[in-house]
Amino acid sequence: MKTLNKTTLIILLFTIVMSACQSNTSTETKTVNEPSVFFKNIQDGAILSSPFLVEMGVEGMEVEAAGEINALKGHHHIIINSDFITDGDIVPANAQHIHFGLGQIETTLDLDEGNYSLTLQFADGMHQSYGKDMSKTINVTVRK
């Protein structure tokens, strides 16, 4: 019985010593949200009736009208059936690349029936793309 008590005592002391050796400080992990764009009201795979409302969102940057280049500011573009624009490249101005240079955050799209990819692309005041990290592509089906 004495041997059992000594063993128990040794284990208990060992546990206390090990606990005391462990750091008692906690490290806080802060979540840093990288800037991003998103479709507020449409999810990937959505089936939509045309015309439909598109609400555009951005986090970590601010929406402003085109014209000047300001840090962490820009405006939206919707690209139909094409991929994001490479960082620093100018977003083309045509029917496939819709500009919202007045700082709009919503629009109505009227598309024919079919399957589409919609890419939301953020760019600076001179329409220079912020690249892949500031784009979001979803696929939708439009029915009349």
VENPEPE-V903675 format. One line per field, one symbol per residue. ss: DSSP state (2 for helix, 1 for strand, 0 for the rest). phi: phi as a letter, one per 40 degrees, with the letter a starting at -180 (. if undefined). A space follows every 50 residues. Layout:
ss: ???
phi: ???
This chain:
ss: 02222222222222222222200000000000000111100000001110 01111111100110000000001111111100000000010001001110 00000111100001111111111000011002221111111110
phi: .ccccccccccccccccccccccbcbbcbccbccdabaccbbbdgcbbbc cbcbbbbabgabcacchbcbdfbiacabbbfacccddgccccbaccbccb ccgcbaabbbbcdibbbbbcbcaccbgcccgdcbbabbbbbbbc
